[in-house]
Amino acid sequence: MGRIAVIGAGMGAMAAAARLAVAGHRVVVYERAATYGGAVRRFERDGFVFDTGPGLLPLPAVYRDLFVKTGKEPLEACVELVQVDPSSHHVFAEGTEVGLPNASRAGVVTALDESLGAGAGARWGDFLVRAREAWDRTRRPLLEEPLWPNWSVLAEREPYPSVPHKKLLRTRRATTLAEVGAWELRDPRLTALLESHALAHGLDPRVTPASAAVLPYMEHAFGTWYVRGGIRELARAVYERCVARRVEFRFEAPVARIVEKDGRATGVELADGEVADADFVVAGVAPGALDALAPGTALRGGDEVAPQRGAPSRLTVLLALRGGRPEGVAHRTVVHAADRTEELDRLFGERPGFSSSPTVTVSRPDDPALAPDAEHEAVTLSVTVPSGLSVSEADVEGVLGVAERAIPGLRDRLLWHEARTPADFAEETGADGGAVPAPALAAADGRLLHASNTTRMPGLFVVGGWAHPGGGLPHAGMSGALVSGLIVEGPQFRGSQ
């Protein structure tokens, strides 16, 4: 039985901790904050309850596997999962609206044809077929295996099978998500639908590789799920599974450095000077924090890497509303930007700033546990913004104005609102500027790959959204499985079969 020191109590770190404890290791988690969950937090006031991080769970099989492998009680015995239907409702710039059924290709095709015109559904359906090919080609190396030593193969190869596009006697193939939209979908509303998946992860569709087609495909193929009581309930369940497996948690215990002896990680030193010996150290921290704890240890194959530094952050506006949730309202509504070019320039340009009319995701869960009574409603607005951005009250007012397109009479119903800014995310997660990591993607010269779970320092592993396979709840859980496998089985571990 080995001693494992885990730095951070985020979702990936806890997933690794539970698996390692079941394998017979003695695991201690050191968390600088007073609670677990990393970015999966909760805000409560006056009987209203809000998720301040992710609001939905894609690919729940990752956490089902975690619970199967770490105990007798399955995931559904610990939390209540609800499949969201429609998966999303979209309000486009010119006023067209469409609701997309959950995990139903035929339903989505029909809905798009009815709302956007004949042929729109077929084009989207054909795109999903190609997106599935990209998924099949990348699923294992990007999600289920440790990052390949020859990771450049993933960096150079575009897995999306784009169709030829002829113009001026030249044949071209889409290499970016924006080109997929322009050349293959050929409808600005379908393009907005496609690009919204990248934008939600802080990715610029103009330069994001076509392989990002896997993002809408994952949602389409595996459905969109809500955890009754909020996603924070999932964090609670994972934490309790860790405790049941005798993982020890030490909160408000910041780690000052990773202790090294003869070139190997041998423990951690806490901020108060205490040294805890360990056979292995697992760091679930952002790149800047890892550099401070153990400079120059991050790896991507054989190269040092600082992936996705400067990635965008998120502004979340929590709304306490008079009046109950109207029947039939979609759980998630995406209100698309009036001027997509302006939005992208403000997000990813040389002088980042707040868009005058950003894309706003409106979350309205059908969950009585989130409001004080049936005569009130808790609503969450989410906007992708530049990391480190200082958000003004005028910016928040602009977001409320956009949200009124999805919630008529919003201002008349508003009791109060609370804004969670990039500074708040930075405080909670330790990421520079409150940056939010995106999932790993193939192609794009490897700039959307993340640091390998192994490092330059033997005995030190990295886990969570800033490590392979990247950000998002499913990917964090996958990183925990990969790190556990590498420690338990050694460097020969090649992922689940």
Secondary structure, DSSP 4 states (H G I P E B T S, - for coil): --EEEEE--SHHHHHHHHHHHHTT-EEEEEESSSSS-TT--EEEETTEEEESS---EE-THHHHHHHHHH-SS-HHHHS-EEE-SSSEEEE-TTS-EEEE-TT-HHHHHHHHHHHH-TTHHHHHHHHHHHHHHHHHHHHIIIIISPPPTTTHHHHH-----PPPEEETTEEE---BHHHHIIIII--HHHHHHHHHHHHHTT--TTTSBGGGGHHHHHHHHH-EEEETT-THHHHHHHHHHHHHTT-EEEES--EEEEEEETTEEEEEEETTS-EEE-SEEEE---HHHHHHHSTT---BTTB---TTTT--EEEEEEEEEESPPPTT--SEEEE--S-HHHHHHHHHSSS----SS--EEEE----GGGSSSTTEEEEEEEEEE-TT----HHHHHHHHHHHTTTSTTHHHHEEEEEEE-HHHHHHHH--GGG--PPBP-S-GGGTT--B-SB-SSTTEEE-STTBTTBSSHHHHHHHHHHHHHHHHH-TT-----
